[in-house]
Amino acid sequence: MDKLEFPHVTAEEIRQIEMRAHELRAQAMASFLRSVGRGFASLPGKLSGLFARPRHA
């Protein structure tokens, strides 16, 4: 069995990885909050459309 070798990572590279991860988390949270906001904003229109439609026999 081959010996498992891990890459050597410097402290600066770790900081860069952490900064990128923080940025990606912030982007994901912003996208999630935007989609939730759009859902809430469209809710009154959906409800009014539900009651405004003519009823068919």
PQR file of N, CA, C, O and H, with PARSE charges and radii, in Angstrom:
ATOM      1  N   MET A   1       0.835  -1.170   0.000 -0.4000 1.5000
ATOM      2  CA  MET A   1       0.000   0.000   0.000 -0.0000 2.0000
ATOM      3  C   MET A   1       0.890   1.246   0.000  0.5500 1.7000
ATOM      4  O   MET A   1       1.892   1.311   0.711 -0.5500 1.4000
ATOM      5  N   ASP A   2       0.502   2.227  -0.809 -0.4000 1.5000
ATOM      6  CA  ASP A   2       1.292   3.448  -0.914 -0.0000 2.0000
ATOM      7  C   ASP A   2       1.109   4.323   0.319  0.5500 1.7000
ATOM      8  O   ASP A   2       0.065   4.305   0.971 -0.5500 1.4000
ATOM      9  H   ASP A   2      -0.312   2.175  -1.387  0.4000 1.0000
ATOM     10  N   LYS A   3       2.133   5.072   0.612 -0.4000 1.5000
ATOM     11  CA  LYS A   3       2.081   6.003   1.741 -0.0000 2.0000
ATOM     12  C   LYS A   3       1.266   7.229   1.333  0.5500 1.7000
ATOM     13  O   LYS A   3       1.462   7.782   0.251 -0.5500 1.4000
ATOM     14  H   LYS A   3       2.981   5.087   0.082  0.4000 1.0000
ATOM     15  N   LEU A   4       0.361   7.644   2.199 -0.4000 1.5000
ATOM     16  CA  LEU A   4      -0.478   8.800   1.938 -0.0000 2.0000
ATOM     17  C   LEU A   4       0.294  10.071   2.266  0.5500 1.7000
ATOM     18  O   LEU A   4       0.790  10.238   3.380 -0.5500 1.4000
ATOM     19  H   LEU A   4       0.201   7.194   3.078  0.4000 1.0000
ATOM     20  N   GLU A   5       0.391  10.954   1.297 -0.4000 1.5000
ATOM     21  CA  GLU A   5       1.120  12.198   1.506 -0.0000 2.0000
ATOM     22  C   GLU A   5       0.161  13.373   1.390  0.5500 1.7000
ATOM     23  O   GLU A   5      -0.654  13.430   0.469 -0.5500 1.4000
ATOM     24  H   GLU A   5      -0.012  10.819   0.392  0.4000 1.0000
ATOM     25  N   PHE A   6       0.260  14.294   2.312 -0.4000 1.5000
ATOM     26  CA  PHE A   6      -0.564  15.486   2.316 -0.0000 2.0000
ATOM     27  C   PHE A   6       0.233  16.648   1.735  0.5500 1.7000
ATOM     28  O   PHE A   6       1.443  16.738   1.943 -0.5500 1.4000
ATOM     29  H   PHE A   6       0.923  14.248   3.059  0.4000 1.0000
ATOM     30  N   PRO A   7      -0.439  17.536   1.009 -0.5600 1.5000
ATOM     31  CA  PRO A   7       0.298  18.686   0.462  0.2800 2.0000
ATOM     32  C   PRO A   7       0.721  19.637   1.583  0.5500 1.7000
ATOM     33  O   PRO A   7       0.039  19.765   2.600 -0.5500 1.4000
ATOM     34  N   HIS A   8       1.837  20.285   1.379 -0.4000 1.5000
ATOM     35  CA  HIS A   8       2.328  21.261   2.346 -0.0000 2.0000
ATOM     36  C   HIS A   8       1.637  22.591   2.061  0.5500 1.7000
ATOM     37  O   HIS A   8       1.754  23.133   0.962 -0.5500 1.4000
ATOM     38  H   HIS A   8       2.391  20.180   0.553  0.4000 1.0000
ATOM     39  N   VAL A   9       0.926  23.109   3.041 -0.4000 1.5000
ATOM     40  CA  VAL A   9       0.178  24.345   2.880 -0.0000 2.0000
ATOM     41  C   VAL A   9       0.721  25.367   3.872  0.5500 1.7000
ATOM     42  O   VAL A   9       0.876  25.083   5.060 -0.5500 1.4000
ATOM     43  H   VAL A   9       0.831  22.669   3.933  0.4000 1.0000
ATOM     44  N   THR A  10       1.002  26.545   3.365 -0.4000 1.5000
ATOM     45  CA  THR A  10       1.530  27.596   4.235 -0.0000 2.0000
ATOM     46  C   THR A  10       0.387  28.309   4.947  0.5500 1.7000
ATOM     47  O   THR A  10      -0.778  28.155   4.580 -0.5500 1.4000
ATOM     48  H   THR A  10       0.876  26.775   2.400  0.4000 1.0000
ATOM     49  N   ALA A  11       0.725  29.080   5.955 -0.4000 1.5000
ATOM     50  CA  ALA A  11      -0.277  29.833   6.717 -0.0000 2.0000
ATOM     51  C   ALA A  11      -0.987  30.841   5.818  0.5500 1.7000
ATOM     52  O   ALA A  11      -2.186  31.073   5.974 -0.5500 1.4000
ATOM     53  H   ALA A  11       1.671  29.206   6.254  0.4000 1.0000
ATOM     54  N   GLU A  12      -0.262  31.438   4.884 -0.4000 1.5000
ATOM     55  CA  GLU A  12      -0.870  32.405   3.962 -0.0000 2.0000
ATOM     56  C   GLU A  12      -1.881  31.712   3.043  0.5500 1.7000
ATOM     57  O   GLU A  12      -2.947  32.264   2.769 -0.5500 1.4000
ATOM     58  H   GLU A  12       0.712  31.250   4.757  0.4000 1.0000
ATOM     59  N   GLU A  13      -1.556  30.526   2.575 -0.4000 1.5000
ATOM     60  CA  GLU A  13      -2.498  29.780   1.737 -0.0000 2.0000
ATOM     61  C   GLU A  13      -3.755  29.400   2.523  0.5500 1.7000
ATOM     62  O   GLU A  13      -4.859  29.418   1.979 -0.5500 1.4000
ATOM     63  H   GLU A  13      -0.690  30.078   2.798  0.4000 1.0000
ATOM     64  N   ILE A  14      -3.588  29.063   3.780 -0.4000 1.5000
ATOM     65  CA  ILE A  14      -4.741  28.730   4.625 -0.0000 2.0000
ATOM     66  C   ILE A  14      -5.627  29.966   4.798  0.5500 1.7000
ATOM     67  O   ILE A  14      -6.851  29.867   4.725 -0.5500 1.4000
ATOM     68  H   ILE A  14      -2.691  29.049   4.221  0.4000 1.0000
ATOM     69  N   ARG A  15      -5.014  31.120   5.027 -0.4000 1.5000
ATOM     70  CA  ARG A  15      -5.787  32.368   5.154 -0.0000 2.0000
ATOM     71  C   ARG A  15      -6.552  32.670   3.868  0.5500 1.7000
ATOM     72  O   ARG A  15      -7.710  33.084   3.918 -0.5500 1.4000
ATOM     73  H   ARG A  15      -4.019  31.200   5.086  0.4000 1.0000
ATOM     74  N   GLN A  16      -5.914  32.466   2.720 -0.4000 1.5000
ATOM     75  CA  GLN A  16      -6.578  32.706   1.442 -0.0000 2.0000
ATOM     76  C   GLN A  16      -7.760  31.747   1.252  0.5500 1.7000
ATOM     77  O   GLN A  16      -8.819  32.152   0.774 -0.5500 1.4000
ATOM     78  H   GLN A  16      -4.973  32.130   2.679  0.4000 1.0000
ATOM     79  N   ILE A  17      -7.579  30.496   1.620 -0.4000 1.5000
ATOM     80  CA  ILE A  17      -8.655  29.506   1.511 -0.0000 2.0000
ATOM     81  C   ILE A  17      -9.814  29.892   2.421  0.5500 1.7000
ATOM     82  O   ILE A  17     -10.975  29.808   2.021 -0.5500 1.4000
ATOM     83  H   ILE A  17      -6.718  30.166   2.008  0.4000 1.0000
ATOM     84  N   GLU A  18      -9.503  30.315   3.648 -0.4000 1.5000
ATOM     85  CA  GLU A  18     -10.550  30.730   4.579 -0.0000 2.0000
ATOM     86  C   GLU A  18     -11.284  31.968   4.083  0.5500 1.7000
ATOM     87  O   GLU A  18     -12.503  32.058   4.229 -0.5500 1.4000
ATOM     88  H   GLU A  18      -8.560  30.383   3.974  0.4000 1.0000
ATOM     89  N   MET A  19     -10.562  32.926   3.496 -0.4000 1.5000
ATOM     90  CA  MET A  19     -11.201  34.125   2.958 -0.0000 2.0000
ATOM     91  C   MET A  19     -12.131  33.763   1.793  0.5500 1.7000
ATOM     92  O   MET A  19     -13.230  34.305   1.676 -0.5500 1.4000
ATOM     93  H   MET A  19      -9.572  32.853   3.377  0.4000 1.0000
ATOM     94  N   ARG A  20     -11.683  32.855   0.947 -0.4000 1.5000
ATOM     95  CA  ARG A  20     -12.514  32.427  -0.194 -0.0000 2.0000
ATOM     96  C   ARG A  20     -13.754  31.686   0.313  0.5500 1.7000
ATOM     97  O   ARG A  20     -14.849  31.883  -0.215 -0.5500 1.4000
ATOM     98  H   ARG A  20     -10.790  32.416   1.042  0.4000 1.0000
ATOM     99  N   ALA A  21     -13.592  30.845   1.320 -0.4000 1.5000
ATOM    100  CA  ALA A  21     -14.736  30.121   1.883 -0.0000 2.0000
ATOM    101  C   ALA A  21     -15.732  31.095   2.503  0.5500 1.7000
ATOM    102  O   ALA A  21     -16.942  30.927   2.348 -0.5500 1.4000
ATOM    103  H   ALA A  21     -12.703  30.686   1.749  0.4000 1.0000
ATOM    104  N   HIS A  22     -15.238  32.100   3.196 -0.4000 1.5000
ATOM    105  CA  HIS A  22     -16.110  33.109   3.788 -0.0000 2.0000
ATOM    106  C   HIS A  22     -16.877  33.859   2.697  0.5500 1.7000
ATOM    107  O   HIS A  22     -18.073  34.113   2.835 -0.5500 1.4000
ATOM    108  H   HIS A  22     -14.255  32.237   3.322  0.4000 1.0000
ATOM    109  N   GLU A  23     -16.185  34.207   1.622 -0.4000 1.5000
ATOM    110  CA  GLU A  23     -16.824  34.902   0.503 -0.0000 2.0000
ATOM    111  C   GLU A  23     -17.911  34.027  -0.137  0.5500 1.7000
ATOM    112  O   GLU A  23     -18.997  34.517  -0.449 -0.5500 1.4000
ATOM    113  H   GLU A  23     -15.213  34.001   1.510  0.4000 1.0000
ATOM    114  N   LEU A  24     -17.624  32.752  -0.329 -0.4000 1.5000
ATOM    115  CA  LEU A  24     -18.614  31.856  -0.933 -0.0000 2.0000
ATOM    116  C   LEU A  24     -19.827  31.671  -0.026  0.5500 1.7000
ATOM    117  O   LEU A  24     -20.960  31.614  -0.504 -0.5500 1.4000
ATOM    118  H   LEU A  24     -16.742  32.354  -0.076  0.4000 1.0000
ATOM    119  N   ARG A  25     -19.589  31.577   1.289 -0.4000 1.5000
ATOM    120  CA  ARG A  25     -20.720  31.468   2.227 -0.0000 2.0000
ATOM    121  C   ARG A  25     -21.576  32.725   2.190  0.5500 1.7000
ATOM    122  O   ARG A  25     -22.804  32.644   2.225 -0.5500 1.4000
ATOM    123  H   ARG A  25     -18.668  31.622   1.677  0.4000 1.0000
ATOM    124  N   ALA A  26     -20.934  33.885   2.121 -0.4000 1.5000
ATOM    125  CA  ALA A  26     -21.677  35.146   2.062 -0.0000 2.0000
ATOM    126  C   ALA A  26     -22.507  35.224   0.780  0.5500 1.7000
ATOM    127  O   ALA A  26     -23.651  35.677   0.813 -0.5500 1.4000
ATOM    128  H   ALA A  26     -19.936  33.950   2.093  0.4000 1.0000
ATOM    129  N   GLN A  27     -21.949  34.792  -0.335 -0.4000 1.5000
ATOM    130  CA  GLN A  27     -22.689  34.796  -1.596 -0.0000 2.0000
ATOM    131  C   GLN A  27     -23.878  33.836  -1.532  0.5500 1.7000
ATOM    132  O   GLN A  27     -24.963  34.161  -2.014 -0.5500 1.4000
ATOM    133  H   GLN A  27     -21.020  34.424  -0.362  0.4000 1.0000
ATOM    134  N   ALA A  28     -23.682  32.671  -0.949 -0.4000 1.5000
ATOM    135  CA  ALA A  28     -24.763  31.697  -0.840 -0.0000 2.0000
ATOM    136  C   ALA A  28     -25.880  32.227   0.062  0.5500 1.7000
ATOM    137  O   ALA A  28     -27.060  32.057  -0.246 -0.5500 1.4000
ATOM    138  H   ALA A  28     -22.800  32.407  -0.558  0.4000 1.0000
ATOM    139  N   MET A  29     -25.513  32.860   1.163 -0.4000 1.5000
ATOM    140  CA  MET A  29     -26.522  33.414   2.072 -0.0000 2.0000
ATOM    141  C   MET A  29     -27.280  34.549   1.397  0.5500 1.7000
ATOM    142  O   MET A  29     -28.499  34.645   1.537 -0.5500 1.4000
ATOM    143  H   MET A  29     -24.555  32.997   1.413  0.4000 1.0000
ATOM    144  N   ALA A  30     -26.577  35.406   0.667 -0.4000 1.5000
ATOM    145  CA  ALA A  30     -27.236  36.503  -0.043 -0.0000 2.0000
ATOM    146  C   ALA A  30     -28.206  35.965  -1.089  0.5500 1.7000
ATOM    147  O   ALA A  30     -29.313  36.484  -1.232 -0.5500 1.4000
ATOM    148  H   ALA A  30     -25.587  35.328   0.553  0.4000 1.0000
ATOM    149  N   SER A  31     -27.809  34.948  -1.805 -0.4000 1.5000
ATOM    150  CA  SER A  31     -28.683  34.347  -2.812 -0.0000 2.0000
ATOM    151  C   SER A  31     -29.917  33.733  -2.153  0.5500 1.7000
ATOM    152  O   SER A  31     -31.030  33.874  -2.659 -0.5500 1.4000
ATOM    153  H   SER A  31     -26.910  34.526  -1.689  0.4000 1.0000
ATOM    154  N   PHE A  32     -29.719  33.060  -1.037 -0.4000 1.5000
ATOM    155  CA  PHE A  32     -30.844  32.455  -0.314 -0.0000 2.0000
ATOM    156  C   PHE A  32     -31.816  33.523   0.172  0.5500 1.7000
ATOM    157  O   PHE A  32     -33.028  33.378   0.015 -0.5500 1.4000
ATOM    158  H   PHE A  32     -28.815  32.946  -0.626  0.4000 1.0000
ATOM    159  N   LEU A  33     -31.293  34.591   0.759 -0.4000 1.5000
ATOM    160  CA  LEU A  33     -32.160  35.654   1.271 -0.0000 2.0000
ATOM    161  C   LEU A  33     -32.901  36.370   0.137  0.5500 1.7000
ATOM    162  O   LEU A  33     -34.056  36.763   0.300 -0.5500 1.4000
ATOM    163  H   LEU A  33     -30.308  34.709   0.887  0.4000 1.0000
ATOM    164  N   ARG A  34     -32.233  36.541  -1.018 -0.4000 1.5000
ATOM    165  CA  ARG A  34     -32.916  37.134  -2.166 -0.0000 2.0000
ATOM    166  C   ARG A  34     -34.072  36.250  -2.624  0.5500 1.7000
ATOM    167  O   ARG A  34     -35.155  36.757  -2.918 -0.5500 1.4000
ATOM    168  H   ARG A  34     -31.294  36.222  -1.151  0.4000 1.0000
ATOM    169  N   SER A  35     -33.861  34.943  -2.687 -0.4000 1.5000
ATOM    170  CA  SER A  35     -34.928  34.048  -3.141 -0.0000 2.0000
ATOM    171  C   SER A  35     -36.081  34.027  -2.137  0.5500 1.7000
ATOM    172  O   SER A  35     -37.244  33.968  -2.538 -0.5500 1.4000
ATOM    173  H   SER A  35     -32.981  34.531  -2.448  0.4000 1.0000
ATOM    174  N   VAL A  36     -35.780  34.073  -0.856 -0.4000 1.5000
ATOM    175  CA  VAL A  36     -36.837  34.130   0.156 -0.0000 2.0000
ATOM    176  C   VAL A  36     -37.604  35.448   0.028  0.5500 1.7000
ATOM    177  O   VAL A  36     -38.831  35.462   0.121 -0.5500 1.4000
ATOM    178  H   VAL A  36     -34.835  34.120  -0.530  0.4000 1.0000
ATOM    179  N   GLY A  37     -36.889  36.547  -0.184 -0.4000 1.5000
ATOM    180  CA  GLY A  37     -37.530  37.845  -0.360 -0.0000 2.0000
ATOM    181  C   GLY A  37     -38.428  37.868  -1.584  0.5500 1.7000
ATOM    182  O   GLY A  37     -39.533  38.408  -1.536 -0.5500 1.4000
ATOM    183  H   GLY A  37     -35.892  36.535  -0.259  0.4000 1.0000
ATOM    184  N   ARG A  38     -37.959  37.282  -2.687 -0.4000 1.5000
ATOM    185  CA  ARG A  38     -38.801  37.224  -3.890 -0.0000 2.0000
ATOM    186  C   ARG A  38     -40.039  36.372  -3.640  0.5500 1.7000
ATOM    187  O   ARG A  38     -41.120  36.688  -4.136 -0.5500 1.4000
ATOM    188  H   ARG A  38     -37.061  36.844  -2.727  0.4000 1.0000
ATOM    189  N   GLY A  39     -39.889  35.303  -2.881 -0.4000 1.5000
ATOM    190  CA  GLY A  39     -41.044  34.465  -2.556 -0.0000 2.0000
ATOM    191  C   GLY A  39     -42.082  35.211  -1.742  0.5500 1.7000
ATOM    192  O   GLY A  39     -43.279  35.114  -2.012 -0.5500 1.4000
ATOM    193  H   GLY A  39     -39.011  35.046  -2.478  0.4000 1.0000
ATOM    194  N   PHE A  40     -41.627  35.955  -0.746 -0.4000 1.5000
ATOM    195  CA  PHE A  40     -42.559  36.745   0.068 -0.0000 2.0000
ATOM    196  C   PHE A  40     -43.191  37.870  -0.746  0.5500 1.7000
ATOM    197  O   PHE A  40     -44.370  38.178  -0.576 -0.5500 1.4000
ATOM    198  H   PHE A  40     -40.654  36.033  -0.526  0.4000 1.0000
ATOM    199  N   ALA A  41     -42.404  38.480  -1.628 -0.4000 1.5000
ATOM    200  CA  ALA A  41     -42.923  39.585  -2.436 -0.0000 2.0000
ATOM    201  C   ALA A  41     -43.978  39.090  -3.428  0.5500 1.7000
ATOM    202  O   ALA A  41     -44.918  39.822  -3.740 -0.5500 1.4000
ATOM    203  H   ALA A  41     -41.446  38.229  -1.766  0.4000 1.0000
ATOM    204  N   SER A  42     -43.837  37.873  -3.921 -0.4000 1.5000
ATOM    205  CA  SER A  42     -44.799  37.362  -4.902 -0.0000 2.0000
ATOM    206  C   SER A  42     -46.035  36.759  -4.239  0.5500 1.7000
ATOM    207  O   SER A  42     -47.019  36.471  -4.920 -0.5500 1.4000
ATOM    208  H   SER A  42     -43.073  37.279  -3.668  0.4000 1.0000
ATOM    209  N   LEU A  43     -45.999  36.568  -2.955 -0.4000 1.5000
ATOM    210  CA  LEU A  43     -47.116  35.927  -2.253 -0.0000 2.0000
ATOM    211  C   LEU A  43     -48.432  36.700  -2.374  0.5500 1.7000
ATOM    212  O   LEU A  43     -49.454  36.072  -2.653 -0.5500 1.4000
ATOM    213  H   LEU A  43     -45.199  36.801  -2.402  0.4000 1.0000
ATOM    214  N   PRO A  44     -48.471  38.032  -2.179 -0.5600 1.5000
ATOM    215  CA  PRO A  44     -49.749  38.740  -2.334  0.2800 2.0000
ATOM    216  C   PRO A  44     -50.343  38.597  -3.737  0.5500 1.7000
ATOM    217  O   PRO A  44     -51.556  38.444  -3.881 -0.5500 1.4000
ATOM    218  N   GLY A  45     -49.510  38.646  -4.758 -0.4000 1.5000
ATOM    219  CA  GLY A  45     -49.996  38.484  -6.124 -0.0000 2.0000
ATOM    220  C   GLY A  45     -50.568  37.097  -6.368  0.5500 1.7000
ATOM    221  O   GLY A  45     -51.577  36.946  -7.057 -0.5500 1.4000
ATOM    222  H   GLY A  45     -48.524  38.770  -4.642  0.4000 1.0000
ATOM    223  N   LYS A  46     -49.928  36.093  -5.807 -0.4000 1.5000
ATOM    224  CA  LYS A  46     -50.429  34.726  -5.960 -0.0000 2.0000
ATOM    225  C   LYS A  46     -51.753  34.548  -5.230  0.5500 1.7000
ATOM    226  O   LYS A  46     -52.663  33.895  -5.742 -0.5500 1.4000
ATOM    227  H   LYS A  46     -49.108  36.215  -5.247  0.4000 1.0000
ATOM    228  N   LEU A  47     -51.863  35.121  -4.045 -0.4000 1.5000
ATOM    229  CA  LEU A  47     -53.110  35.003  -3.290 -0.0000 2.0000
ATOM    230  C   LEU A  47     -54.246  35.758  -3.967  0.5500 1.7000
ATOM    231  O   LEU A  47     -55.370  35.261  -4.032 -0.5500 1.4000
ATOM    232  H   LEU A  47     -51.124  35.651  -3.630  0.4000 1.0000
ATOM    233  N   SER A  48     -53.958  36.961  -4.474 -0.4000 1.5000
ATOM    234  CA  SER A  48     -55.022  37.716  -5.150 -0.0000 2.0000
ATOM    235  C   SER A  48     -55.422  37.020  -6.443  0.5500 1.7000
ATOM    236  O   SER A  48     -56.595  37.031  -6.814 -0.5500 1.4000
ATOM    237  H   SER A  48     -53.044  37.364  -4.422  0.4000 1.0000
ATOM    238  N   GLY A  49     -54.469  36.421  -7.125 -0.4000 1.5000
ATOM    239  CA  GLY A  49     -54.788  35.676  -8.337 -0.0000 2.0000
ATOM    240  C   GLY A  49     -55.630  34.449  -8.051  0.5500 1.7000
ATOM    241  O   GLY A  49     -56.456  34.046  -8.870 -0.5500 1.4000
ATOM    242  H   GLY A  49     -53.515  36.412  -6.823  0.4000 1.0000
ATOM    243  N   LEU A  50     -55.423  33.870  -6.911 -0.4000 1.5000
ATOM    244  CA  LEU A  50     -56.194  32.682  -6.533 -0.0000 2.0000
ATOM    245  C   LEU A  50     -57.660  33.031  -6.335  0.5500 1.7000
ATOM    246  O   LEU A  50     -58.541  32.257  -6.710 -0.5500 1.4000
ATOM    247  H   LEU A  50     -54.752  34.197  -6.246  0.4000 1.0000
ATOM    248  N   PHE A  51     -57.926  34.184  -5.752 -0.4000 1.5000
ATOM    249  CA  PHE A  51     -59.315  34.572  -5.459 -0.0000 2.0000
ATOM    250  C   PHE A  51     -59.943  35.371  -6.602  0.5500 1.7000
ATOM    251  O   PHE A  51     -61.169  35.481  -6.640 -0.5500 1.4000
ATOM    252  H   PHE A  51     -57.210  34.814  -5.448  0.4000 1.0000
ATOM    253  N   ALA A  52     -59.176  35.930  -7.527 -0.4000 1.5000
ATOM    254  CA  ALA A  52     -59.716  36.761  -8.583 -0.0000 2.0000
ATOM    255  C   ALA A  52     -60.158  35.948  -9.801  0.5500 1.7000
ATOM    256  O   ALA A  52     -60.860  36.476 -10.663 -0.5500 1.4000
ATOM    257  H   ALA A  52     -58.180  35.840  -7.496  0.4000 1.0000
ATOM    258  N   ARG A  53     -59.769  34.696  -9.888 -0.4000 1.5000
ATOM    259  CA  ARG A  53     -60.121  33.902 -11.054 -0.0000 2.0000
ATOM    260  C   ARG A  53     -61.606  33.553 -11.054  0.5500 1.7000
ATOM    261  O   ARG A  53     -62.199  33.327  -9.998 -0.5500 1.4000
ATOM    262  H   ARG A  53     -59.199  34.267  -9.187  0.4000 1.0000
ATOM    263  N   PRO A  54     -62.200  33.513 -12.240 -0.5600 1.5000
ATOM    264  CA  PRO A  54     -63.614  33.112 -12.314  0.2800 2.0000
ATOM    265  C   PRO A  54     -63.752  31.626 -12.003  0.5500 1.7000
ATOM    266  O   PRO A  54     -62.888  30.821 -12.352 -0.5500 1.4000
ATOM    267  N   ARG A  55     -64.814  31.291 -11.363 -0.4000 1.5000
ATOM    268  CA  ARG A  55     -65.055  29.881 -11.013 -0.0000 2.0000
ATOM    269  C   ARG A  55     -65.821  29.211 -12.140  0.5500 1.7000
ATOM    270  O   ARG A  55     -66.870  29.698 -12.561 -0.5500 1.4000
ATOM    271  H   ARG A  55     -65.515  31.945 -11.079  0.4000 1.0000
ATOM    272  N   HIS A  56     -65.302  28.105 -12.624 -0.4000 1.5000
ATOM    273  CA  HIS A  56     -65.941  27.366 -13.704 -0.0000 2.0000
ATOM    274  C   HIS A  56     -66.722  26.197 -13.121  0.5500 1.7000
ATOM    275  O   HIS A  56     -66.351  25.636 -12.090 -0.5500 1.4000
ATOM    276  H   HIS A  56     -64.449  27.710 -12.283  0.4000 1.0000
ATOM    277  N   ALA A  57     -67.789  25.848 -13.785 -0.4000 1.5000
ATOM    278  CA  ALA A  57     -68.635  24.757 -13.298 -0.0000 2.0000
ATOM    279  C   ALA A  57     -68.018  23.417 -13.564  0.5500 1.7000
ATOM    280  O   ALA A  57     -68.600  22.389 -13.217 -0.5500 1.4000
ATOM    281  H   ALA A  57     -68.090  26.304 -14.623  0.4000 1.0000
TER
END
